[in-house]
Amino acid sequence: MPSLRYPGMQSVQKIQLYQIVYIYSMKCVITLLLLMQQYLLFSQQAAERITGQWLNEEKDAKIEIYQSGTLFFGKLIWGKNLILKDGGLRKDEKNPDAGLKERTLLHTVILKDLEYNGKEWTGGTIYDPKSGNTYSCTLKLNGDILHLRGYKGFTLLGRTTTWTRAD
């Protein structure tokens, strides 16, 4: 390693200069790491604001949104028409998958694979048990109001519905 030459500087002074530069560099690295940690913590807390129980626009169903890993999901936990007159649970009759037509709608996961990108939740799907259709979706949170856009193909070819926080 080449020796740095500073005119009139003694070797002890050079060592002290190296120590000062090293300490300053380490302080910068530690500060940067702490800032990154705070940003990640804030981002995680922002993403989790969506978790909880939500009423759909018609107020006839309650969906619980929860996090699993980095993704968000939502399951149907209550509905006006989920219990039949005979006390049985309504089945997923309109599902295009014959193997799923016999499952009960209660606790069915209808929101899947949503990922928070810093301002909204995207990349997921929503299943509509009333029609049996599955749509791509994005969610945007505005206080206790959740704007859910379901679409096929392009977001322009979709519909936005508004959910309100139930808890």
Contacts in CASP RR format, 6 or more apart in sequence:
PFRMAT RR
TARGET T0000
AUTHOR 0000-0000-0000
METHOD contacts of the structure
MODEL  1
MPSLRYPGMQSVQKIQLYQIVYIYSMKCVITLLLLMQQYLLFSQQAAERI
TGQWLNEEKDAKIEIYQSGTLFFGKLIWGKNLILKDGGLRKDEKNPDAGL
KERTLLHTVILKDLEYNGKEWTGGTIYDPKSGNTYSCTLKLNGDILHLRG
YKGFTLLGRTTTWTRAD
4 14 0 8 1.000
6 13 0 8 1.000
6 14 0 8 1.000
6 17 0 8 1.000
9 17 0 8 1.000
43 116 0 8 1.000
43 118 0 8 1.000
46 116 0 8 1.000
46 118 0 8 1.000
47 67 0 8 1.000
47 72 0 8 1.000
47 116 0 8 1.000
47 118 0 8 1.000
47 121 0 8 1.000
48 67 0 8 1.000
49 141 0 8 1.000
50 65 0 8 1.000
50 72 0 8 1.000
50 116 0 8 1.000
50 121 0 8 1.000
50 139 0 8 1.000
50 141 0 8 1.000
50 146 0 8 1.000
51 65 0 8 1.000
51 66 0 8 1.000
51 67 0 8 1.000
51 72 0 8 1.000
52 64 0 8 1.000
52 65 0 8 1.000
52 66 0 8 1.000
52 165 0 8 1.000
52 166 0 8 1.000
52 167 0 8 1.000
53 62 0 8 1.000
53 63 0 8 1.000
53 64 0 8 1.000
53 65 0 8 1.000
53 77 0 8 1.000
53 165 0 8 1.000
53 166 0 8 1.000
53 167 0 8 1.000
54 62 0 8 1.000
54 63 0 8 1.000
54 64 0 8 1.000
54 65 0 8 1.000
54 146 0 8 1.000
54 163 0 8 1.000
54 164 0 8 1.000
54 165 0 8 1.000
54 166 0 8 1.000
55 61 0 8 1.000
55 62 0 8 1.000
55 163 0 8 1.000
55 164 0 8 1.000
55 165 0 8 1.000
55 166 0 8 1.000
56 62 0 8 1.000
56 63 0 8 1.000
56 161 0 8 1.000
56 163 0 8 1.000
57 161 0 8 1.000
57 162 0 8 1.000
57 163 0 8 1.000
60 79 0 8 1.000
60 80 0 8 1.000
60 81 0 8 1.000
61 76 0 8 1.000
61 78 0 8 1.000
61 79 0 8 1.000
61 80 0 8 1.000
62 76 0 8 1.000
62 77 0 8 1.000
62 78 0 8 1.000
62 79 0 8 1.000
62 166 0 8 1.000
63 74 0 8 1.000
63 75 0 8 1.000
63 76 0 8 1.000
63 77 0 8 1.000
63 110 0 8 1.000
63 111 0 8 1.000
63 163 0 8 1.000
64 74 0 8 1.000
64 75 0 8 1.000
64 77 0 8 1.000
65 72 0 8 1.000
65 73 0 8 1.000
65 74 0 8 1.000
65 111 0 8 1.000
66 72 0 8 1.000
66 73 0 8 1.000
66 74 0 8 1.000
66 75 0 8 1.000
67 73 0 8 1.000
70 115 0 8 1.000
70 116 0 8 1.000
71 112 0 8 1.000
71 113 0 8 1.000
71 114 0 8 1.000
71 115 0 8 1.000
72 111 0 8 1.000
72 114 0 8 1.000
72 115 0 8 1.000
72 116 0 8 1.000
72 121 0 8 1.000
73 109 0 8 1.000
73 111 0 8 1.000
73 112 0 8 1.000
73 113 0 8 1.000
73 114 0 8 1.000
74 109 0 8 1.000
74 110 0 8 1.000
74 111 0 8 1.000
74 112 0 8 1.000
75 107 0 8 1.000
75 108 0 8 1.000
75 109 0 8 1.000
75 110 0 8 1.000
75 111 0 8 1.000
76 82 0 8 1.000
76 105 0 8 1.000
76 106 0 8 1.000
76 107 0 8 1.000
76 108 0 8 1.000
76 110 0 8 1.000
76 129 0 8 1.000
77 106 0 8 1.000
77 107 0 8 1.000
79 106 0 8 1.000
81 90 0 8 1.000
82 89 0 8 1.000
82 90 0 8 1.000
82 104 0 8 1.000
82 105 0 8 1.000
82 106 0 8 1.000
83 89 0 8 1.000
83 90 0 8 1.000
84 90 0 8 1.000
89 104 0 8 1.000
89 105 0 8 1.000
89 106 0 8 1.000
90 104 0 8 1.000
90 105 0 8 1.000
90 106 0 8 1.000
91 101 0 8 1.000
91 102 0 8 1.000
91 103 0 8 1.000
91 104 0 8 1.000
91 105 0 8 1.000
92 100 0 8 1.000
92 101 0 8 1.000
92 102 0 8 1.000
92 103 0 8 1.000
92 104 0 8 1.000
92 105 0 8 1.000
92 108 0 8 1.000
92 129 0 8 1.000
92 132 0 8 1.000
93 101 0 8 1.000
94 129 0 8 1.000
94 130 0 8 1.000
94 131 0 8 1.000
94 132 0 8 1.000
95 101 0 8 1.000
95 103 0 8 1.000
95 129 0 8 1.000
95 132 0 8 1.000
96 132 0 8 1.000
105 129 0 8 1.000
108 127 0 8 1.000
108 129 0 8 1.000
109 127 0 8 1.000
110 126 0 8 1.000
110 127 0 8 1.000
110 128 0 8 1.000
110 129 0 8 1.000
111 124 0 8 1.000
111 125 0 8 1.000
111 126 0 8 1.000
111 127 0 8 1.000
111 137 0 8 1.000
112 124 0 8 1.000
112 125 0 8 1.000
112 126 0 8 1.000
112 127 0 8 1.000
113 123 0 8 1.000
113 124 0 8 1.000
113 125 0 8 1.000
114 121 0 8 1.000
114 122 0 8 1.000
114 123 0 8 1.000
114 124 0 8 1.000
114 137 0 8 1.000
114 139 0 8 1.000
115 121 0 8 1.000
115 122 0 8 1.000
115 123 0 8 1.000
115 124 0 8 1.000
119 140 0 8 1.000
120 138 0 8 1.000
120 139 0 8 1.000
120 140 0 8 1.000
120 141 0 8 1.000
121 138 0 8 1.000
121 139 0 8 1.000
121 140 0 8 1.000
122 138 0 8 1.000
122 139 0 8 1.000
123 136 0 8 1.000
123 137 0 8 1.000
123 138 0 8 1.000
124 136 0 8 1.000
124 137 0 8 1.000
124 138 0 8 1.000
125 134 0 8 1.000
125 135 0 8 1.000
125 136 0 8 1.000
125 137 0 8 1.000
126 134 0 8 1.000
126 135 0 8 1.000
126 137 0 8 1.000
126 148 0 8 1.000
126 150 0 8 1.000
127 133 0 8 1.000
127 134 0 8 1.000
128 134 0 8 1.000
128 135 0 8 1.000
135 150 0 8 1.000
135 151 0 8 1.000
135 152 0 8 1.000
135 158 0 8 1.000
136 150 0 8 1.000
136 151 0 8 1.000
136 152 0 8 1.000
136 153 0 8 1.000
137 148 0 8 1.000
137 149 0 8 1.000
137 150 0 8 1.000
137 151 0 8 1.000
138 148 0 8 1.000
138 149 0 8 1.000
138 150 0 8 1.000
138 155 0 8 1.000
139 146 0 8 1.000
139 147 0 8 1.000
139 148 0 8 1.000
139 149 0 8 1.000
140 146 0 8 1.000
140 147 0 8 1.000
140 149 0 8 1.000
141 147 0 8 1.000
144 164 0 8 1.000
144 165 0 8 1.000
145 162 0 8 1.000
145 163 0 8 1.000
145 164 0 8 1.000
145 165 0 8 1.000
146 162 0 8 1.000
146 163 0 8 1.000
146 164 0 8 1.000
146 165 0 8 1.000
147 160 0 8 1.000
147 161 0 8 1.000
147 162 0 8 1.000
148 160 0 8 1.000
148 161 0 8 1.000
148 162 0 8 1.000
148 163 0 8 1.000
149 155 0 8 1.000
149 158 0 8 1.000
149 159 0 8 1.000
149 160 0 8 1.000
150 158 0 8 1.000
150 159 0 8 1.000
150 160 0 8 1.000
150 161 0 8 1.000
151 157 0 8 1.000
151 158 0 8 1.000
151 159 0 8 1.000
152 158 0 8 1.000
END
